[in-house]
Amino acid sequence: MSFAEKISFGDAEGKPSRRRRLLGVSFGLIYLVFPITELVSGAMTGARAVWAAVLLVVFISAFLATVVANRSFFERSRWTYPLLVVTSVLGVTGALAFGGSWLSLPVYCVVLYAFTLPAVWAVWGVLASLAVVVGGGLLNHTEADTMIVLGLQVLTLGVLFISVRNTRVLSVKLREAQDEVARLAATEERLRIARDLHDLLGHSLSLIVLKSELAGRLAEDSPQAHKEITDIESVARKALEEVREAVTGYRQRSLPEELDGARSVLRAAGVQAEVRVSGTPLPGLLDGLLGWSVREGTTNVVRHARATRCEIKVTYDGRQATLEIVDNGKGGDGPYEMGSGLRGLHERVAGAGGTVVAGPVPGGGHRLRVLVPAGTETCE
C-alpha cells in the first residue's frame, strides 16, 4: 500500500473508503438546515428563493463530489481541483448574495481546504473564507452575533482539520519509519546468518575437500577406496558451491527490491521519490550491481543532500545498463570529492568495465550516473 493510500480519508488501517467519507461529511451537512429553513418557511420568496435553492443543491453536489474525488492528502484525481473551485465559487456566491445563515457555506469550503490543499494554501483558504463571511455579513446587514459565530467556526474548524490532517500524516510517517526499521533489522539478521553460514559450513566443507584430495592420493592402490573418496570430494565440492550460492542470495538483493527499499527510505526521510525503469530485464549479475548502486546512491541522498525530490532512472537496451540518481539538494559549486562509499562503488563498477560519474548539478542538486556494459562477469 502506498503512502498516499495510507493517509487517505479511510478507516483505522488507512484503507480508502468512500462510504466512510460520505457518512462522515453527511453528519456535517446538518448545519445546512438553516438555509433550507429559510426556503421552506417562506422567508425567501420569488426568483430569489429559486436561485437560492438551485445554488444550494449544486453546492451540496459539488461538495460531496469533491470529497469523493479527493482520494488522499497527496493523491488527487483530475477532478479534485476543478470541483474544489466550483464548490468555492458557489460558497462565496451564496454568502455574498444572501448573507445570514448562508454565510455557513464558506465553513464547508474550509473543511475541503484543510483536507485537500497543502497546509500553507489551506491557511490562506481559511483566511479568505473568513473575509467572505465578514464581507457577506456586512453586505447583507447580517446580525453581528451571527457573523461572529460563523467567523469563529471558520477559524476553529480550519485549525482543527488542518491539525487532524497533519497528525494523520505524521502518524503514517511514523508507522512507515517503524516498518522500515523492522525491515532493516530483518535484512541485518539475514546478513548475519549468511556470514555465519559461510564461516561455519564453508570452512568445514573446504576442509573435507582438502582431506578427500589427500585421502584420494593415499588410496590410489585401491580402486574402490579411491572411487568412494572421489565421490566424497565431489559431494563436498557440490555442497560448498550450493552454500556459496545460498549465501550470495542472502547477501545480495535484486534491483526491484532495492528500488522498493529506496522509495520507502526516501519517503520516510521526507523526499519525494520518482522511479522510472525502462528496457528489458537485467541479467543477474548486472541486476545485483545496479541494485547495490541504488542503495549507495539513496543512502547519500538521505544522509547528505537535504533534498526534497529525487529521481531514479534505470534503462537497459541489451548492450548497456544506465542508472541515474538526481536530487535537488544542496549541490554546491565547489570541487566535488567522493566519499568512501562512492569510491567503493567506483571500484566495483570499474571492475565490471563500467564508469561512475558523480557530482553537483548546475543550479543545485547532485547526480550519480552509473554505466555498465552488458555481459559483465565481475559484479561480485
C-alpha positions as CSV (number, residue, x, y, z in Angstrom):
1,M,0.0,0.0,0.0
2,S,1.4,3.4,-0.9
3,F,1.9,6.2,1.5
4,A,-0.8,8.3,-0.2
5,E,-3.3,5.5,0.3
6,K,-2.5,5.1,4.0
7,I,-3.3,8.7,4.8
8,S,-6.5,8.9,2.7
9,F,-9.9,9.5,4.2
10,G,-10.2,5.9,5.3
11,D,-10.6,3.5,8.2
12,A,-8.3,2.9,11.1
13,E,-6.0,0.8,8.9
14,G,-5.7,3.7,6.4
15,K,-7.6,2.0,3.6
16,P,-9.5,4.4,1.4
17,S,-13.3,4.2,2.0
18,R,-15.6,6.4,0.1
19,R,-18.6,5.2,2.1
20,R,-16.9,6.2,5.3
21,R,-16.1,9.6,3.9
22,L,-19.6,10.2,2.7
23,L,-21.0,9.1,6.0
24,G,-18.7,11.4,7.9
25,V,-19.5,14.5,5.9
26,S,-23.2,13.8,5.8
27,F,-23.4,14.5,9.6
28,G,-21.8,17.9,8.9
29,L,-24.4,18.8,6.4
30,I,-26.9,19.0,9.2
31,Y,-26.0,22.7,9.6
32,L,-27.5,23.4,6.2
33,V,-30.9,23.0,7.8
34,F,-30.8,26.8,8.5
35,P,-30.6,27.9,4.8
36,I,-33.2,25.2,3.9
37,T,-35.5,26.5,6.6
38,E,-35.4,29.9,5.0
39,L,-36.5,28.4,1.7
40,V,-39.3,26.2,3.1
41,S,-40.6,28.7,5.6
42,G,-41.2,31.4,3.1
43,A,-38.6,33.8,4.4
44,M,-37.2,33.8,0.9
45,T,-39.7,34.1,-2.0
46,G,-39.8,34.6,-5.7
47,A,-36.9,34.4,-8.0
48,R,-34.5,34.9,-5.1
49,A,-35.8,31.7,-3.5
50,V,-35.5,29.8,-6.7
51,W,-31.9,30.9,-7.3
52,A,-31.0,30.2,-3.7
53,A,-32.5,26.6,-3.9
54,V,-30.6,25.9,-7.2
55,L,-27.4,27.2,-5.7
56,L,-27.8,25.1,-2.5
57,V,-28.4,21.9,-4.5
58,V,-25.5,22.5,-6.8
59,F,-23.3,23.4,-3.8
60,I,-24.1,20.2,-1.9
61,S,-23.5,18.1,-5.0
62,A,-20.1,19.8,-5.7
63,F,-19.1,19.5,-2.1
64,L,-19.8,15.7,-2.0
65,A,-18.2,15.2,-5.4
66,T,-15.0,16.9,-4.1
67,V,-14.9,14.7,-1.0
68,V,-15.2,11.6,-3.1
69,A,-12.8,12.7,-5.8
70,N,-10.1,13.5,-3.3
71,R,-8.5,10.1,-2.9
72,S,-6.0,11.2,-0.3
73,F,-4.0,14.1,1.1
74,F,-1.3,13.6,-1.6
75,E,-3.1,11.9,-4.4
76,R,-5.7,13.8,-6.4
77,S,-7.9,12.8,-9.3
78,R,-8.0,15.2,-12.2
79,W,-11.5,16.4,-11.0
80,T,-10.4,17.3,-7.4
81,Y,-9.2,20.9,-8.0
82,P,-11.9,21.8,-10.6
83,L,-14.6,20.6,-8.2
84,L,-13.0,22.5,-5.4
85,V,-13.0,25.7,-7.4
86,V,-16.7,25.1,-8.3
87,T,-17.6,24.5,-4.6
88,S,-15.6,27.6,-3.5
89,V,-17.3,29.8,-6.1
90,L,-20.7,28.6,-5.1
91,G,-19.9,29.1,-1.4
92,V,-18.7,32.6,-2.0
93,T,-21.7,33.5,-4.2
94,G,-24.2,32.2,-1.6
95,A,-22.5,34.1,1.2
96,L,-22.3,37.4,-0.6
97,A,-25.7,37.2,-2.3
98,F,-27.9,36.1,0.6
99,G,-25.9,36.6,3.9
100,G,-27.5,35.4,7.1
101,S,-27.4,31.6,7.5
102,W,-25.9,31.3,4.0
103,L,-22.7,32.5,5.5
104,S,-22.2,28.9,6.7
105,L,-21.3,27.8,3.1
106,P,-17.7,29.1,3.4
107,V,-17.4,27.0,6.5
108,Y,-17.8,23.8,4.4
109,C,-15.2,25.1,2.0
110,V,-12.8,25.5,4.9
111,V,-13.1,21.7,5.6
112,L,-12.3,20.9,2.0
113,Y,-9.3,23.3,2.0
114,A,-7.9,21.6,5.1
115,F,-8.0,18.1,3.6
116,T,-7.2,18.9,0.0
117,L,-4.7,21.7,-0.2
118,P,-1.1,21.9,1.2
119,A,-1.0,23.3,4.7
120,V,0.1,26.8,3.6
121,W,-2.6,27.1,0.9
122,A,-5.1,25.8,3.4
123,V,-4.3,28.6,5.8
124,W,-4.8,31.2,3.1
125,G,-8.1,29.4,2.2
126,V,-9.2,29.8,5.8
127,L,-8.4,33.5,5.9
128,A,-10.1,34.1,2.6
129,S,-13.2,32.3,3.9
130,L,-13.2,34.4,7.0
131,A,-13.0,37.5,4.7
132,V,-16.0,36.2,2.7
133,V,-18.1,35.7,5.9
134,V,-17.3,39.2,7.2
135,G,-17.9,40.8,3.7
136,G,-21.1,38.8,3.1
137,G,-22.4,39.7,6.5
138,L,-21.7,43.4,6.1
139,L,-23.1,43.4,2.6
140,N,-26.4,41.9,3.6
141,H,-26.6,43.6,7.0
142,T,-26.4,40.3,8.9
143,E,-26.6,40.4,12.7
144,A,-23.2,40.8,14.4
145,D,-23.8,37.7,16.6
146,T,-24.2,35.5,13.5
147,M,-21.1,36.9,11.8
148,I,-19.0,36.4,15.0
149,V,-20.3,32.8,15.4
150,L,-19.7,31.8,11.8
151,G,-16.3,33.6,11.7
152,L,-15.2,31.7,14.8
153,Q,-16.4,28.4,13.1
154,V,-14.2,29.2,10.1
155,L,-11.1,29.8,12.2
156,T,-11.7,26.9,14.7
157,L,-12.7,24.3,12.1
158,G,-9.9,25.4,9.8
159,V,-7.3,25.0,12.6
160,L,-8.9,21.8,13.8
161,F,-9.0,20.0,10.4
162,I,-5.5,21.2,9.4
163,S,-4.2,19.8,12.7
164,V,-6.1,16.5,12.1
165,R,-4.6,16.2,8.7
166,N,-1.1,16.9,9.9
167,T,-1.5,14.5,12.8
168,R,-2.6,11.7,10.5
169,V,0.3,12.4,8.1
170,L,2.8,12.3,11.0
171,S,1.2,9.1,12.3
172,V,1.6,7.3,9.0
173,K,5.1,8.6,8.5
174,L,6.0,7.2,12.0
175,R,4.4,3.9,11.1
176,E,6.4,3.7,7.8
177,A,9.6,4.6,9.7
178,Q,8.9,1.8,12.1
179,D,8.3,-0.6,9.3
180,E,11.5,0.5,7.6
181,V,13.4,-0.1,10.9
182,A,11.9,-3.6,11.1
183,R,12.8,-4.3,7.5
184,L,16.4,-3.1,8.0
185,A,16.7,-5.2,11.2
186,A,15.5,-8.3,9.2
187,T,18.0,-7.5,6.5
188,E,20.8,-7.3,9.0
189,E,19.8,-10.6,10.5
190,R,19.8,-12.2,7.1
191,L,23.3,-10.9,6.5
192,R,24.4,-12.2,9.9
193,I,23.0,-15.7,9.1
194,A,24.7,-15.6,5.7
195,R,28.1,-14.7,7.3
196,D,27.8,-17.4,9.9
197,L,26.7,-19.9,7.4
198,H,29.6,-19.1,5.1
199,D,32.1,-19.1,8.0
200,L,30.9,-22.4,9.6
201,L,29.9,-24.6,6.7
202,G,32.3,-23.0,4.2
203,H,35.3,-23.8,6.3
204,S,34.2,-27.3,7.2
205,L,33.3,-28.2,3.6
206,S,36.6,-26.8,2.3
207,L,38.5,-28.9,4.9
208,I,36.5,-32.0,3.8
209,V,37.5,-31.3,0.1
210,L,41.2,-31.0,1.1
211,K,41.1,-34.1,3.2
212,S,39.4,-36.0,0.4
213,E,42.0,-35.0,-2.1
214,L,44.8,-36.1,0.3
215,A,43.0,-39.4,1.0
216,G,42.5,-40.0,-2.7
217,R,46.2,-39.7,-3.3
218,L,47.0,-42.1,-0.5
219,A,44.4,-44.7,-1.7
220,E,45.4,-44.8,-5.3
221,D,46.4,-48.5,-4.9
222,S,42.8,-49.4,-4.0
223,P,40.4,-48.5,-6.9
224,Q,37.3,-49.0,-4.9
225,A,38.5,-46.8,-2.0
226,H,39.7,-44.2,-4.5
227,K,36.3,-44.2,-6.1
228,E,34.5,-43.7,-2.8
229,I,36.9,-40.9,-1.7
230,T,36.4,-39.2,-5.1
231,D,32.6,-39.3,-4.6
232,I,33.1,-37.8,-1.1
233,E,35.2,-35.0,-2.7
234,S,32.6,-34.4,-5.4
235,V,29.7,-34.2,-2.9
236,A,31.7,-31.8,-0.7
237,R,32.6,-29.6,-3.6
238,K,28.9,-29.5,-4.7
239,A,27.7,-28.7,-1.2
240,L,30.3,-25.9,-0.9
241,E,29.1,-24.5,-4.2
242,E,25.5,-24.6,-3.1
243,V,26.4,-22.9,0.3
244,R,28.1,-20.1,-1.6
245,E,25.1,-19.7,-3.9
246,A,22.8,-19.6,-0.9
247,V,24.9,-17.0,0.9
248,T,25.1,-14.9,-2.3
249,G,21.3,-15.0,-2.5
250,Y,21.0,-13.8,1.1
251,R,23.6,-11.1,0.8
252,Q,22.5,-9.6,-2.5
253,R,19.1,-8.0,-3.1
254,S,17.7,-7.6,-6.6
255,L,17.3,-4.3,-8.3
256,P,13.5,-4.3,-7.9
257,E,13.9,-4.9,-4.2
258,E,16.4,-2.1,-3.8
259,L,14.2,0.3,-5.8
260,D,11.3,-0.5,-3.4
261,G,13.6,0.0,-0.5
262,A,14.8,3.3,-1.9
263,R,11.2,4.5,-2.2
264,S,10.5,3.6,1.4
265,V,13.7,5.2,2.7
266,L,13.3,8.4,0.7
267,R,9.6,8.7,1.7
268,A,10.5,8.2,5.4
269,A,13.1,11.0,5.0
270,G,10.5,13.4,3.5
271,V,11.9,13.2,0.0
272,Q,9.5,12.8,-2.9
273,A,10.8,9.8,-5.0
274,E,10.2,9.2,-8.7
275,V,11.4,5.9,-10.1
276,R,11.4,5.0,-13.8
277,V,12.6,1.7,-15.2
278,S,12.7,1.1,-19.0
279,G,14.1,-1.6,-21.2
280,T,14.5,-5.4,-20.9
281,P,15.1,-7.1,-17.6
282,L,18.7,-7.0,-16.5
283,P,20.9,-10.1,-16.2
284,G,21.5,-11.5,-12.7
285,L,25.0,-10.0,-12.0
286,L,24.2,-6.7,-13.6
287,D,21.0,-6.6,-11.7
288,G,22.9,-7.0,-8.4
289,L,25.4,-4.4,-9.3
290,L,22.8,-1.7,-10.1
291,G,20.9,-2.7,-7.0
292,W,24.0,-2.1,-4.9
293,S,24.4,1.3,-6.7
294,V,20.8,2.3,-5.9
295,R,21.4,1.5,-2.3
296,E,24.6,3.6,-2.1
297,G,23.1,6.5,-4.1
298,T,20.0,6.6,-2.0
299,T,22.0,6.5,1.2
300,N,23.9,9.5,0.1
301,V,20.7,11.4,-0.8
302,V,19.2,10.8,2.6
303,R,22.4,11.5,4.6
304,H,23.9,14.4,2.8
305,A,21.7,16.0,0.1
306,R,19.0,17.7,2.2
307,A,16.8,17.2,-0.8
308,T,13.0,17.3,-1.2
309,R,12.9,15.4,-4.5
310,C,14.8,12.6,-6.0
311,E,14.5,10.9,-9.4
312,I,15.9,7.4,-10.0
313,K,16.0,6.2,-13.6
314,V,17.2,2.8,-14.9
315,T,17.5,1.9,-18.6
316,Y,18.8,-1.2,-20.3
317,D,18.9,-1.7,-24.1
318,G,20.6,-5.1,-24.1
319,R,24.1,-3.5,-24.7
320,Q,24.4,-1.2,-21.7
321,A,22.7,-0.5,-18.4
322,T,22.4,3.0,-17.1
323,L,21.4,4.2,-13.7
324,E,20.8,7.9,-12.8
325,I,20.0,9.3,-9.4
326,V,19.3,13.0,-9.4
327,D,18.2,15.1,-6.4
328,N,17.5,18.8,-5.9
329,G,19.6,19.1,-2.7
330,K,22.5,21.3,-1.8
331,G,24.8,20.6,-4.7
332,G,27.3,23.4,-4.2
333,D,29.6,24.9,-6.8
334,G,33.0,23.9,-5.4
335,P,35.1,20.9,-6.2
336,Y,33.4,17.6,-5.6
337,E,35.1,14.8,-3.6
338,M,33.8,11.2,-3.5
339,G,33.4,9.6,-0.1
340,S,34.5,6.0,0.8
341,G,31.1,4.6,-0.3
342,L,31.2,6.2,-3.7
343,R,34.9,5.2,-4.1
344,G,33.9,1.6,-3.3
345,L,31.1,1.8,-5.9
346,H,33.5,3.2,-8.4
347,E,35.9,0.3,-7.9
348,R,33.1,-2.3,-8.3
349,V,31.7,-0.7,-11.4
350,A,35.2,-0.2,-12.9
351,G,35.8,-3.9,-12.3
352,A,32.7,-4.7,-14.4
353,G,34.0,-2.5,-17.2
354,G,31.7,0.4,-16.4
355,T,32.0,4.0,-15.3
356,V,30.7,6.2,-12.4
357,V,30.1,9.9,-12.7
358,A,29.1,11.8,-9.6
359,G,28.9,15.5,-8.8
360,P,26.9,18.6,-8.4
361,V,24.3,19.7,-10.9
362,P,24.4,23.3,-12.2
363,G,21.7,25.2,-10.3
364,G,21.7,22.9,-7.3
365,G,21.5,19.2,-6.7
366,H,23.5,16.1,-7.2
367,R,23.7,13.5,-10.0
368,L,25.0,9.9,-9.7
369,R,25.4,8.2,-13.1
370,V,26.4,4.6,-13.4
371,L,27.0,3.0,-16.9
372,V,27.8,-0.7,-17.1
373,P,28.1,-2.7,-20.3
374,A,26.2,-6.0,-20.7
375,G,27.9,-9.3,-20.4
376,T,30.0,-8.3,-17.3
377,E,31.1,-11.2,-15.2
378,T,32.8,-9.3,-12.4
379,C,29.9,-7.9,-10.5
380,E,30.6,-9.7,-7.2
